[in-house]
Amino acid sequence: MPFAASLSEHPDVREATAEVAGHLLEVLGPAPDLVVLFVTGPHVPRLADIAAAVQQLLQPGAFIGTTAVSILGGDREVEQQPAISLWGGCLGPVQAVRLDAVRTGDGMAILGVEPEQLDAAGTLLLLADPTSFPVDDFVDAIARDHPHLAVIGGMASAGFGPGANGFVLDGVVHDDGAVGVLLDPGQIVSTVVSQGCRPVGDAFVVTKAERNVIHEIAGRPALSRLDDLFRSLSEEERELVQHGLHLGRVIDEHRLEFGRGDFLVRNVIGADRETGSIAIGEMIDVGATVQFHVRDAASADEDLRELLAGHEADGALVFTCNGRGIRLFGEPDHDAELVDRVVDGDGTAGMFCAGEVGPVGARSFMHGFTASIALFRDPPVGT
């Protein structure tokens, strides 16, 4: 098999590292093209030892990794317990990079990689620090300057202060910034981004807005539209609205009909009864098509199942929100089980993130409460 993954819950770091590295060595052989490491919080103090051992044992062409509150491997998720997950792939040469992004007077300067490298790549796998790396600005800069490049990955989540997480690049550990891997367009990867919501009511056009505040929807105050929607909902749906309302903005306005996967979903973060306006967690333009959304375990389950339907993969990297898992679904292993069903073999691994990155429509965005998934296929012989 061209992809393999291994998960160990052994409390001893040396035993756990030997277990996961040994499995990849057995399945893939020495020097796989890419290895990705995920380590939970209790093992963070030993991350340098883990990384050095994996580097020595496997001698991968490219090696990245990070730390997370919870991780997954195969069809299992280990939440807030000691664990190591290791993923490897034989997909041809790839390039690992250490990234930084600095705000300048002209916008955003991306350090650690040349523009020509980004232009040549098709996908960037990204593992980033929630404290020191401005992911929102970074993906905006990528969308503006390298619009063909899909970015998929997540924010480390083992801790939330400076230096609380570690980032592995070719066996060396850093405590800030981001690491990533550039994949060529021919190194087959497709993406699934499940935002875990479902639309309610009808879609309308924004007719008056300023920055992230929507004043009017289809010529009426935004709150008036929301009041109409609320009155039309079932008791169950009203409960969902009261516990967390979202708004989806259509990404491709050229479509005649809008369905699952066509919306960028953001929280409704405030409302003003006096003006009839609502505020969302995203800039909004006049003319945008929007629809209210709700989120619960059933919606998140249905969304992921439908988006994965029809996919087949030989490997998968999963970046799921740390607000999902048992906290959302009430039982373990939900996302891992669904993703692993479409993977042929044992090539599924990933992490619980403090923010996920993945494409919706033609560009990538930062998300929350999302499962962002990279699916890999083994190219046919001769391609």
Protein Blocks (a to p, Z undefined) as FASTA:
>chain_A
ZZdcdddfbfblklmmmmmmmmmmmmnoghifbdcddddfklmmmmmmmmmmmmmmnopa
bdcddddfbdcehjbdcehiacdddddddebjaddddddddddfklpadehiafklmmmp
mbdcddddfklmcfklmmmmmmmmmmmbccdddddfkbccehkaccdeehiacfehjddd
dddfklgcdddddehiacehjddddfbdehjacfbgghiafklmmmmmmmmpcfklmmmm
mnopcddddfblmbmbdcehiaccdddfbdcfknopacdfbdcdehiacddddddfklmm
mmmmmmmgopacfbdcddddfklmjllnopghklmmmmmmmpgcjfbccdddebdcddeh
jbccddehiacddddddddehZZ
